[in-house]
Amino acid sequence: MGIKDPKCDDGKHNLEIDWLDDAENYTCLDSKLHFIPNYKVHPILEIDDVPPVYHAAHACMDKPILYDDLIPTFGTHRPLWPEWGEYMFLPKQRWLHSAEHGGIIMLYHPCANKHEVSRLKAIVRQCLYRYVITPYNLMPAVRPLALVVWGKKLEMSVVSTNVVVKFIKENALRGPEQLSKDGQYSHGLIKHAKTVTTEDDAKLCPYL
């Protein structure tokens, strides 16, 4: 884990097994699909029953990894985890490893309301160093925004600062493997995360 191995995972080759490097993954291709925030749609918190003894396997890049859920919260993933920060696109086979390390994963549909996306990004960035932000085709589109941690996810249409901060404070840094250092995968990285308090996130959301 965390060691580049050309025979297994070096973070550069066979990446197409997880996703095709095209604009469909991170671009709103249909202008009619721009989702309008709906204040009547309440956030949904889902908790998966992850056995305490469960240990996620690592799969090399010669084997596909499939999940039963559109937004998985645990499971087999790739050996190399991503650097913390915002991505043009990051596949779930990578960000699940970040969640295992206690990170917050922010997902947003490419057609989500830009104002709501910006609000959620700003909160996440102010809360901790250990985060990953990436577009993702969440369905149903009624809740085009989501936060994911190991074993839990929060899906929403509208960003409530109180709800988001509460979720982060209660669930960040609780993955089965507590590791704050960067991984060795950076394909599509747009902006590296900045330290809020310490790289170990000594205090979550200190200014919110």
N, C-alpha and C positions, 0 to 999 in steps of 0.2 A: 504493500500500500504506500502510495506517495513516491514511488520510484519509477522513473521512466524505463519501460522495457519494450523495445521494438517488436518483440515476439508476442507481447500481450497488449500493452497500452502505452503509447508514447505521447498521446494527446494531439497527434498530428496526422496519423494515417488511419484509413478505413473509417473516417468520421461519418461517411454517408450511410453507414449501417444504422445509425441513430437518427439522422436527419439529412435531408437534401439541402444543400447550401443555396437556397433560392429565396426570393423576396416573399413568397407566399406565407412563410413562417412568421414574418415580422411586419408585413405591410397590409393595410386595409385596402383590399383590391376592389371593393364595391362601395362606392360613396353612399349608397342607400342603407348600408349597414351600420352607419355611425350611431352608436347606442346613446339614447337620451337617459340621463340619470333618473331613476324612479324612486322618489322618497317614500313611497308606499311599500317598496320591496325591502324587507328587513334582512339583515345579514344572517347567514346560516353557518353555524359551527358544527363541524362533523368530527367525531373522534373515532379512530380505528382502534380495535382491540389488538394491540401489539403485545404478545407474550413477553414477560420480563426476561425470559431466557433466549428470546429470538436474537439471532446474529445474522445480519444481512451478508449474503455472498457477494463476491466480486467476480464479474464476468469479463473476459478478455474481448478484444475488438473483433474476434472472428465469430462471435456468437451474438445474435440479436437478443434484446431484452424486451419482453412484452409485459404489459400490466393490465389487470382487469379493470382498474379505475381510470377515468380520463385524467384525474389529478391524483396520482398515487402519493401516499404519505410515508410509505416505507417499502422496502423490497430490495431485490438485487440491483446493483448499480456498477458503474465503471470504477476501476481501481484509482485512477487519478481524479481528484476533486478539483473544482474550479478555483481560480483566484476570486477573492471577494470583490463584488462590485456590480456594475450594470453592463448588460450584454445586448448586442444586436439581436441575438437569439442564443439560448442555451437549452439543450435537450434535457428532458426529465431524467435520462440515464446518468446525467452529470449532477443536476441540482439536488437529486435525492441524497447524494453523498454529502453535500453541503448541509442538508437538513440533519443528517446523522451526526454531524459535528456540532450541532446546536444552533445552526444559522436560521435566519428568517428568509424565506423565499417569497418574493413578490412577483405575482403573475398578473398580466393584464392582456386582454384581447386586443389585437391590433386596431380594432374599430371602437374601442372604448373611448368614452369622452375624455378629451385631452386634459381638461381642467381637473377632473377627478384623478386621472393618472398622475398628473404633476403633484397634486395634494398628497397622494399616497406615497409617492417617491420621497417627497420632502420629509414626511414623518419618519419613514424607515431610515433615511439617511441620518436623521437627528437622534435616532434611538440607539444605534449600535454600529459597530464595525463589521460584524459577522452577518452580512446580508448578500443576497443575490437578487437582481432585478432582471426580468426578461419578459418579452411578449410571449403569449401562449394562447392558442385557440380554445379558450374556455367555452364550454357549452353546458347548459343553455345560456344564451346571451343575456338573459335577464339579470345575471350577476357576472359581469365581465371583469371583475377584479377579485383577486384572491391572495391570501397569505397562507403559506404552508410551513409547518414545522414537522418534526418527526412524529407521526401518529395523529396529527390534527391538521385541519384546514378551515379557514374562515373565508367564505365567499360573500361578495357584496356588490350592490349596484351603486351606492353612494358612500363616500368616505366620511365616517364619523371619527374625529380625532380621539375621543374618549374610548370608543370601541377598539380602535386599532392599537392605541397605546396600552390598553388593558390586556389585549391579546398578546402583544409583544412582551410586556413585563411578566406575564404569567407563563409564557411558553418558550421564549427564547432561551438559548443556552442549556436546554434540557435534553439534547440528543444523547444517545447511548455512548457516543464517543466525543468527549469534550476536547476539541482541537481548534485553536484560533488561527493557526498559521495558514498562509496561502497554499493552495494546491498548485499543481503544475499544468493545469489546463487553462488556456486563455483565448481560445479561438472565438472571435466575435466580441471580445471585451472592449467596451466603449470607454468606461470610466472606472478606475480602481476605487474601492471604498476608502474613505478617510476615517481616521481614528476619532471617536467621539470622546471617550474618556481614556481608555487604554485598549490595546489590541485584544485583551481578555474581556473587554466590556465590563469593567468593574462596577459600573452603574448604568442601568438601562434608561433610556429616554430622560436624561438628567435635566433637560430644559423644557420638557413638555408636561 
